[in-house]
């Protein structure tokens, strides 16, 4: 049983899917890179938990 050649519509659809896949991979790589840079920066990361901490006022060392 021989395969029939692909229709022109399938070739165009494959090209669009490939382009979208590459864009998504690039987006994931950018987000991953930014995450790695932020984590390895060494700055203490604190979430906003609706409570006042001395570090937030700028008078922590006084």
PyMOL Python script that loads the backbone (N, CA, C, O; Angstrom):
from pymol import cmd

cmd.read_pdbstr("""\
ATOM      1  N   UNK A   1       0.838  -1.170   0.000  1.00  0.00           N
ATOM      2  CA  UNK A   1       0.000   0.000   0.000  1.00  0.00           C
ATOM      3  C   UNK A   1       0.890   1.243   0.000  1.00  0.00           C
ATOM      4  O   UNK A   1       1.682   1.451   0.919  1.00  0.00           O
ATOM      5  N   UNK A   2       0.757   2.027  -0.993  1.00  0.00           N
ATOM      6  CA  UNK A   2       1.577   3.233  -1.121  1.00  0.00           C
ATOM      7  C   UNK A   2       0.848   4.422  -0.494  1.00  0.00           C
ATOM      8  O   UNK A   2      -0.377   4.528  -0.543  1.00  0.00           O
ATOM      9  N   UNK A   3       1.642   5.299   0.088  1.00  0.00           N
ATOM     10  CA  UNK A   3       1.072   6.519   0.658  1.00  0.00           C
ATOM     11  C   UNK A   3       0.837   7.537  -0.446  1.00  0.00           C
ATOM     12  O   UNK A   3       1.635   7.673  -1.373  1.00  0.00           O
ATOM     13  N   UNK A   4      -0.268   8.241  -0.327  1.00  0.00           N
ATOM     14  CA  UNK A   4      -0.529   9.299  -1.298  1.00  0.00           C
ATOM     15  C   UNK A   4       0.298  10.533  -0.921  1.00  0.00           C
ATOM     16  O   UNK A   4       0.579  10.746   0.258  1.00  0.00           O
ATOM     17  N   UNK A   5       0.681  11.325  -1.880  1.00  0.00           N
ATOM     18  CA  UNK A   5       1.433  12.545  -1.540  1.00  0.00           C
ATOM     19  C   UNK A   5       0.559  13.500  -0.724  1.00  0.00           C
ATOM     20  O   UNK A   5      -0.661  13.547  -0.875  1.00  0.00           O
ATOM     21  N   UNK A   6       1.228  14.256   0.143  1.00  0.00           N
ATOM     22  CA  UNK A   6       0.514  15.218   0.987  1.00  0.00           C
ATOM     23  C   UNK A   6      -0.154  16.287   0.146  1.00  0.00           C
ATOM     24  O   UNK A   6       0.355  16.703  -0.895  1.00  0.00           O
ATOM     25  N   UNK A   7      -1.273  16.707   0.612  1.00  0.00           N
ATOM     26  CA  UNK A   7      -1.976  17.807  -0.034  1.00  0.00           C
ATOM     27  C   UNK A   7      -1.245  19.106   0.292  1.00  0.00           C
ATOM     28  O   UNK A   7      -0.561  19.208   1.311  1.00  0.00           O
ATOM     29  N   UNK A   8      -1.396  20.078  -0.569  1.00  0.00           N
ATOM     30  CA  UNK A   8      -0.719  21.372  -0.374  1.00  0.00           C
ATOM     31  C   UNK A   8      -1.166  22.032   0.921  1.00  0.00           C
ATOM     32  O   UNK A   8      -0.374  22.726   1.559  1.00  0.00           O
ATOM     33  N   UNK A   9      -2.404  21.834   1.320  1.00  0.00           N
ATOM     34  CA  UNK A   9      -2.918  22.404   2.564  1.00  0.00           C
ATOM     35  C   UNK A   9      -2.171  21.846   3.771  1.00  0.00           C
ATOM     36  O   UNK A   9      -1.894  22.580   4.719  1.00  0.00           O
ATOM     37  N   UNK A  10      -1.845  20.566   3.746  1.00  0.00           N
ATOM     38  CA  UNK A  10      -1.119  19.954   4.851  1.00  0.00           C
ATOM     39  C   UNK A  10       0.296  20.497   4.964  1.00  0.00           C
ATOM     40  O   UNK A  10       0.807  20.684   6.068  1.00  0.00           O
ATOM     41  N   UNK A  11       0.922  20.746   3.840  1.00  0.00           N
ATOM     42  CA  UNK A  11       2.275  21.316   3.869  1.00  0.00           C
ATOM     43  C   UNK A  11       2.261  22.718   4.454  1.00  0.00           C
ATOM     44  O   UNK A  11       3.140  23.065   5.243  1.00  0.00           O
ATOM     45  N   UNK A  12       1.266  23.541   4.078  1.00  0.00           N
ATOM     46  CA  UNK A  12       1.166  24.887   4.641  1.00  0.00           C
ATOM     47  C   UNK A  12       0.879  24.834   6.139  1.00  0.00           C
ATOM     48  O   UNK A  12       1.458  25.589   6.921  1.00  0.00           O
ATOM     49  N   UNK A  13      -0.016  23.938   6.525  1.00  0.00           N
ATOM     50  CA  UNK A  13      -0.365  23.815   7.938  1.00  0.00           C
ATOM     51  C   UNK A  13       0.847  23.372   8.756  1.00  0.00           C
ATOM     52  O   UNK A  13       1.058  23.857   9.868  1.00  0.00           O
ATOM     53  N   UNK A  14       1.648  22.445   8.205  1.00  0.00           N
ATOM     54  CA  UNK A  14       2.857  22.006   8.889  1.00  0.00           C
ATOM     55  C   UNK A  14       3.837  23.163   9.063  1.00  0.00           C
ATOM     56  O   UNK A  14       4.462  23.290  10.116  1.00  0.00           O
ATOM     57  N   UNK A  15       3.974  23.993   8.056  1.00  0.00           N
ATOM     58  CA  UNK A  15       4.870  25.147   8.162  1.00  0.00           C
ATOM     59  C   UNK A  15       4.423  26.113   9.241  1.00  0.00           C
ATOM     60  O   UNK A  15       5.251  26.640   9.984  1.00  0.00           O
ATOM     61  N   UNK A  16       3.121  26.352   9.337  1.00  0.00           N
ATOM     62  CA  UNK A  16       2.610  27.241  10.388  1.00  0.00           C
ATOM     63  C   UNK A  16       2.806  26.624  11.758  1.00  0.00           C
ATOM     64  O   UNK A  16       3.195  27.311  12.703  1.00  0.00           O
ATOM     65  N   UNK A  17       2.537  25.319  11.872  1.00  0.00           N
ATOM     66  CA  UNK A  17       2.713  24.652  13.156  1.00  0.00           C
ATOM     67  C   UNK A  17       4.173  24.663  13.589  1.00  0.00           C
ATOM     68  O   UNK A  17       4.476  24.849  14.767  1.00  0.00           O
ATOM     69  N   UNK A  18       5.065  24.465  12.642  1.00  0.00           N
ATOM     70  CA  UNK A  18       6.487  24.499  12.958  1.00  0.00           C
ATOM     71  C   UNK A  18       6.895  25.896  13.417  1.00  0.00           C
ATOM     72  O   UNK A  18       7.645  26.031  14.384  1.00  0.00           O
ATOM     73  N   UNK A  19       6.420  26.921  12.746  1.00  0.00           N
ATOM     74  CA  UNK A  19       6.734  28.291  13.152  1.00  0.00           C
ATOM     75  C   UNK A  19       6.199  28.608  14.531  1.00  0.00           C
ATOM     76  O   UNK A  19       6.902  29.218  15.337  1.00  0.00           O
ATOM     77  N   UNK A  20       4.973  28.209  14.821  1.00  0.00           N
ATOM     78  CA  UNK A  20       4.396  28.448  16.136  1.00  0.00           C
ATOM     79  C   UNK A  20       5.156  27.682  17.210  1.00  0.00           C
ATOM     80  O   UNK A  20       5.376  28.196  18.307  1.00  0.00           O
ATOM     81  N   UNK A  21       5.553  26.465  16.899  1.00  0.00           N
ATOM     82  CA  UNK A  21       6.334  25.681  17.857  1.00  0.00           C
ATOM     83  C   UNK A  21       7.660  26.349  18.178  1.00  0.00           C
ATOM     84  O   UNK A  21       8.079  26.375  19.335  1.00  0.00           O
ATOM     85  N   UNK A  22       8.321  26.888  17.165  1.00  0.00           N
ATOM     86  CA  UNK A  22       9.593  27.576  17.397  1.00  0.00           C
ATOM     87  C   UNK A  22       9.403  28.840  18.237  1.00  0.00           C
ATOM     88  O   UNK A  22      10.229  29.146  19.097  1.00  0.00           O
ATOM     89  N   UNK A  23       8.318  29.569  17.989  1.00  0.00           N
ATOM     90  CA  UNK A  23       8.026  30.769  18.789  1.00  0.00           C
ATOM     91  C   UNK A  23       7.777  30.387  20.242  1.00  0.00           C
ATOM     92  O   UNK A  23       8.262  31.064  21.148  1.00  0.00           O
ATOM     93  N   UNK A  24       7.030  29.315  20.475  1.00  0.00           N
ATOM     94  CA  UNK A  24       6.763  28.878  21.845  1.00  0.00           C
ATOM     95  C   UNK A  24       8.035  28.412  22.549  1.00  0.00           C
ATOM     96  O   UNK A  24       8.233  28.704  23.728  1.00  0.00           O
ATOM     97  N   UNK A  25       8.889  27.695  21.838  1.00  0.00           N
ATOM     98  CA  UNK A  25      10.159  27.262  22.426  1.00  0.00           C
ATOM     99  C   UNK A  25      11.022  28.472  22.772  1.00  0.00           C
ATOM    100  O   UNK A  25      11.669  28.483  23.820  1.00  0.00           O
ATOM    101  N   UNK A  26      11.045  29.488  21.916  1.00  0.00           N
ATOM    102  CA  UNK A  26      11.814  30.702  22.197  1.00  0.00           C
ATOM    103  C   UNK A  26      11.254  31.421  23.423  1.00  0.00           C
ATOM    104  O   UNK A  26      12.022  31.913  24.250  1.00  0.00           O
ATOM    105  N   UNK A  27       9.936  31.489  23.551  1.00  0.00           N
ATOM    106  CA  UNK A  27       9.321  32.131  24.706  1.00  0.00           C
ATOM    107  C   UNK A  27       9.678  31.398  25.997  1.00  0.00           C
ATOM    108  O   UNK A  27      10.013  32.029  27.000  1.00  0.00           O
ATOM    109  N   UNK A  28       9.607  30.076  25.974  1.00  0.00           N
ATOM    110  CA  UNK A  28       9.964  29.289  27.161  1.00  0.00           C
ATOM    111  C   UNK A  28      11.437  29.488  27.502  1.00  0.00           C
ATOM    112  O   UNK A  28      11.785  29.581  28.679  1.00  0.00           O
ATOM    113  N   UNK A  29      12.301  29.554  26.504  1.00  0.00           N
ATOM    114  CA  UNK A  29      13.725  29.764  26.751  1.00  0.00           C
ATOM    115  C   UNK A  29      13.981  31.138  27.369  1.00  0.00           C
ATOM    116  O   UNK A  29      14.826  31.262  28.256  1.00  0.00           O
ATOM    117  N   UNK A  30      13.268  32.164  26.920  1.00  0.00           N
ATOM    118  CA  UNK A  30      13.442  33.501  27.487  1.00  0.00           C
ATOM    119  C   UNK A  30      12.979  33.526  28.935  1.00  0.00           C
ATOM    120  O   UNK A  30      13.668  34.076  29.795  1.00  0.00           O
ATOM    121  N   UNK A  31      11.827  32.941  29.216  1.00  0.00           N
ATOM    122  CA  UNK A  31      11.323  32.920  30.594  1.00  0.00           C
ATOM    123  C   UNK A  31      12.265  32.118  31.486  1.00  0.00           C
ATOM    124  O   UNK A  31      12.547  32.532  32.611  1.00  0.00           O
ATOM    125  N   UNK A  32      12.751  30.989  31.007  1.00  0.00           N
ATOM    126  CA  UNK A  32      13.691  30.182  31.786  1.00  0.00           C
ATOM    127  C   UNK A  32      14.975  30.951  32.043  1.00  0.00           C
ATOM    128  O   UNK A  32      15.497  30.932  33.158  1.00  0.00           O
ATOM    129  N   UNK A  33      15.490  31.626  31.024  1.00  0.00           N
ATOM    130  CA  UNK A  33      16.712  32.411  31.196  1.00  0.00           C
ATOM    131  C   UNK A  33      16.541  33.529  32.207  1.00  0.00           C
ATOM    132  O   UNK A  33      17.413  33.741  33.050  1.00  0.00           O
ATOM    133  N   UNK A  34      15.434  34.243  32.133  1.00  0.00           N
ATOM    134  CA  UNK A  34      15.176  35.299  33.104  1.00  0.00           C
ATOM    135  C   UNK A  34      15.062  34.740  34.510  1.00  0.00           C
ATOM    136  O   UNK A  34      15.541  35.359  35.459  1.00  0.00           O
ATOM    137  N   UNK A  35      14.439  33.585  34.660  1.00  0.00           N
ATOM    138  CA  UNK A  35      14.310  32.957  35.967  1.00  0.00           C
ATOM    139  C   UNK A  35      15.673  32.563  36.518  1.00  0.00           C
ATOM    140  O   UNK A  35      15.955  32.787  37.695  1.00  0.00           O
ATOM    141  N   UNK A  36      16.506  31.987  35.691  1.00  0.00           N
ATOM    142  CA  UNK A  36      17.842  31.582  36.139  1.00  0.00           C
ATOM    143  C   UNK A  36      18.653  32.800  36.556  1.00  0.00           C
ATOM    144  O   UNK A  36      19.342  32.763  37.575  1.00  0.00           O
ATOM    145  N   UNK A  37      18.583  33.862  35.795  1.00  0.00           N
ATOM    146  CA  UNK A  37      19.335  35.072  36.133  1.00  0.00           C
ATOM    147  C   UNK A  37      18.835  35.664  37.448  1.00  0.00           C
ATOM    148  O   UNK A  37      19.638  36.102  38.272  1.00  0.00           O
ATOM    149  N   UNK A  38      17.539  35.681  37.651  1.00  0.00           N
ATOM    150  CA  UNK A  38      16.986  36.244  38.885  1.00  0.00           C
ATOM    151  C   UNK A  38      17.359  35.395  40.093  1.00  0.00           C
ATOM    152  O   UNK A  38      17.676  35.939  41.151  1.00  0.00           O
ATOM    153  N   UNK A  39      17.329  34.091  39.958  1.00  0.00           N
ATOM    154  CA  UNK A  39      17.651  33.214  41.082  1.00  0.00           C
ATOM    155  C   UNK A  39      19.134  33.266  41.408  1.00  0.00           C
ATOM    156  O   UNK A  39      19.499  33.271  42.583  1.00  0.00           O
ATOM    157  N   UNK A  40      19.993  33.305  40.406  1.00  0.00           N
ATOM    158  CA  UNK A  40      21.437  33.294  40.648  1.00  0.00           C
ATOM    159  C   UNK A  40      21.999  34.673  40.923  1.00  0.00           C
ATOM    160  O   UNK A  40      23.198  34.811  41.162  1.00  0.00           O
ATOM    161  N   UNK A  41      21.150  35.707  40.894  1.00  0.00           N
ATOM    162  CA  UNK A  41      21.626  37.061  41.148  1.00  0.00           C
ATOM    163  C   UNK A  41      22.135  37.212  42.578  1.00  0.00           C
ATOM    164  O   UNK A  41      23.040  38.009  42.823  1.00  0.00           O
ATOM    165  N   UNK A  42      21.580  36.471  43.516  1.00  0.00           N
ATOM    166  CA  UNK A  42      22.049  36.511  44.885  1.00  0.00           C
ATOM    167  C   UNK A  42      21.291  37.473  45.771  1.00  0.00           C
ATOM    168  O   UNK A  42      21.499  37.465  46.984  1.00  0.00           O
ATOM    169  N   UNK A  43      20.426  38.296  45.224  1.00  0.00           N
ATOM    170  CA  UNK A  43      19.639  39.199  46.048  1.00  0.00           C
ATOM    171  C   UNK A  43      18.586  38.412  46.802  1.00  0.00           C
ATOM    172  O   UNK A  43      18.005  37.465  46.272  1.00  0.00           O
ATOM    173  N   UNK A  44      18.342  38.812  48.052  1.00  0.00           N
ATOM    174  CA  UNK A  44      17.277  38.105  48.775  1.00  0.00           C
ATOM    175  C   UNK A  44      15.921  38.401  48.137  1.00  0.00           C
ATOM    176  O   UNK A  44      15.565  39.555  47.902  1.00  0.00           O
ATOM    177  N   UNK A  45      15.187  37.345  47.868  1.00  0.00           N
ATOM    178  CA  UNK A  45      13.870  37.505  47.277  1.00  0.00           C
ATOM    179  C   UNK A  45      12.818  37.347  48.359  1.00  0.00           C
ATOM    180  O   UNK A  45      12.801  36.350  49.081  1.00  0.00           O
ATOM    181  N   UNK A  46      11.948  38.330  48.466  1.00  0.00           N
ATOM    182  CA  UNK A  46      10.879  38.270  49.442  1.00  0.00           C
ATOM    183  C   UNK A  46       9.569  38.556  48.736  1.00  0.00           C
ATOM    184  O   UNK A  46       9.481  39.449  47.893  1.00  0.00           O
ATOM    185  N   UNK A  47       8.571  37.798  49.086  1.00  0.00           N
ATOM    186  CA  UNK A  47       7.256  38.018  48.514  1.00  0.00           C
ATOM    187  C   UNK A  47       6.520  39.100  49.281  1.00  0.00           C
ATOM    188  O   UNK A  47       6.870  39.404  50.422  1.00  0.00           O
ATOM    189  N   UNK A  48       5.520  39.674  48.673  1.00  0.00           N
ATOM    190  CA  UNK A  48       4.704  40.688  49.317  1.00  0.00           C
ATOM    191  C   UNK A  48       3.619  39.985  50.111  1.00  0.00           C
ATOM    192  O   UNK A  48       2.701  39.401  49.536  1.00  0.00           O
ATOM    193  N   UNK A  49       3.724  40.040  51.443  1.00  0.00           N
ATOM    194  CA  UNK A  49       2.782  39.316  52.281  1.00  0.00           C
ATOM    195  C   UNK A  49       1.935  40.251  53.147  1.00  0.00           C
ATOM    196  O   UNK A  49       1.403  39.821  54.170  1.00  0.00           O
ATOM    197  N   UNK A  50       1.804  41.498  52.765  1.00  0.00           N
ATOM    198  CA  UNK A  50       0.943  42.470  53.433  1.00  0.00           C
ATOM    199  C   UNK A  50       1.355  42.732  54.885  1.00  0.00           C
ATOM    200  O   UNK A  50       0.508  43.024  55.730  1.00  0.00           O
ATOM    201  N   UNK A  51       2.631  42.630  55.166  1.00  0.00           N
ATOM    202  CA  UNK A  51       3.108  42.988  56.502  1.00  0.00           C
ATOM    203  C   UNK A  51       4.339  43.866  56.350  1.00  0.00           C
ATOM    204  O   UNK A  51       5.148  43.665  55.444  1.00  0.00           O
ATOM    205  N   UNK A  52       4.474  44.833  57.234  1.00  0.00           N
ATOM    206  CA  UNK A  52       5.579  45.781  57.185  1.00  0.00           C
ATOM    207  C   UNK A  52       6.808  45.155  57.826  1.00  0.00           C
ATOM    208  O   UNK A  52       6.761  44.688  58.964  1.00  0.00           O
ATOM    209  N   UNK A  53       7.898  45.152  57.087  1.00  0.00           N
ATOM    210  CA  UNK A  53       9.166  44.642  57.593  1.00  0.00           C
ATOM    211  C   UNK A  53      10.156  45.784  57.617  1.00  0.00           C
ATOM    212  O   UNK A  53      10.030  46.721  56.828  1.00  0.00           O
ATOM    213  N   UNK A  54      11.143  45.733  58.505  1.00  0.00           N
ATOM    214  CA  UNK A  54      12.132  46.819  58.575  1.00  0.00           C
ATOM    215  C   UNK A  54      12.880  47.034  57.267  1.00  0.00           C
ATOM    216  O   UNK A  54      13.302  48.155  56.983  1.00  0.00           O
ATOM    217  N   UNK A  55      13.056  45.986  56.462  1.00  0.00           N
ATOM    218  CA  UNK A  55      13.779  46.130  55.199  1.00  0.00           C
ATOM    219  C   UNK A  55      13.034  47.018  54.218  1.00  0.00           C
ATOM    220  O   UNK A  55      13.638  47.615  53.327  1.00  0.00           O
ATOM    221  N   UNK A  56      11.710  47.105  54.387  1.00  0.00           N
ATOM    222  CA  UNK A  56      10.908  47.870  53.447  1.00  0.00           C
ATOM    223  C   UNK A  56      10.982  49.374  53.699  1.00  0.00           C
ATOM    224  O   UNK A  56      10.751  50.160  52.780  1.00  0.00           O
ATOM    225  N   UNK A  57      11.295  49.782  54.908  1.00  0.00           N
ATOM    226  CA  UNK A  57      11.312  51.202  55.248  1.00  0.00           C
ATOM    227  C   UNK A  57      12.639  51.867  54.937  1.00  0.00           C
ATOM    228  O   UNK A  57      12.695  53.091  54.816  1.00  0.00           O
ATOM    229  N   UNK A  58      13.695  51.107  54.807  1.00  0.00           N
ATOM    230  CA  UNK A  58      15.013  51.691  54.556  1.00  0.00           C
ATOM    231  C   UNK A  58      15.739  52.062  55.821  1.00  0.00           C
ATOM    232  O   UNK A  58      16.849  52.589  55.752  1.00  0.00           O
ATOM    233  N   UNK A  59      15.156  51.809  56.975  1.00  0.00           N
ATOM    234  CA  UNK A  59      15.760  52.135  58.262  1.00  0.00           C
ATOM    235  C   UNK A  59      16.138  50.856  59.000  1.00  0.00           C
ATOM    236  O   UNK A  59      16.062  50.810  60.227  1.00  0.00           O
ATOM    237  N   UNK A  60      16.535  49.836  58.285  1.00  0.00           N
ATOM    238  CA  UNK A  60      16.806  48.550  58.903  1.00  0.00           C
ATOM    239  C   UNK A  60      18.066  48.572  59.740  1.00  0.00           C
ATOM    240  O   UNK A  60      18.124  47.904  60.772  1.00  0.00           O
ATOM    241  N   UNK A  61      19.062  49.306  59.336  1.00  0.00           N
ATOM    242  CA  UNK A  61      20.342  49.305  60.042  1.00  0.00           C
ATOM    243  C   UNK A  61      20.443  50.318  61.160  1.00  0.00           C
ATOM    244  O   UNK A  61      21.493  50.404  61.797  1.00  0.00           O
ATOM    245  N   UNK A  62      19.405  51.088  61.430  1.00  0.00           N
ATOM    246  CA  UNK A  62      19.509  52.156  62.428  1.00  0.00           C
ATOM    247  C   UNK A  62      18.979  51.739  63.748  1.00  0.00           C
ATOM    248  O   UNK A  62      18.995  52.525  64.696  1.00  0.00           O
TER     249      UNK A  62
END
""", "prot")
cmd.dss("prot")
cmd.show_as("cartoon", "prot")
cmd.util.cbc("prot")
cmd.orient("prot")
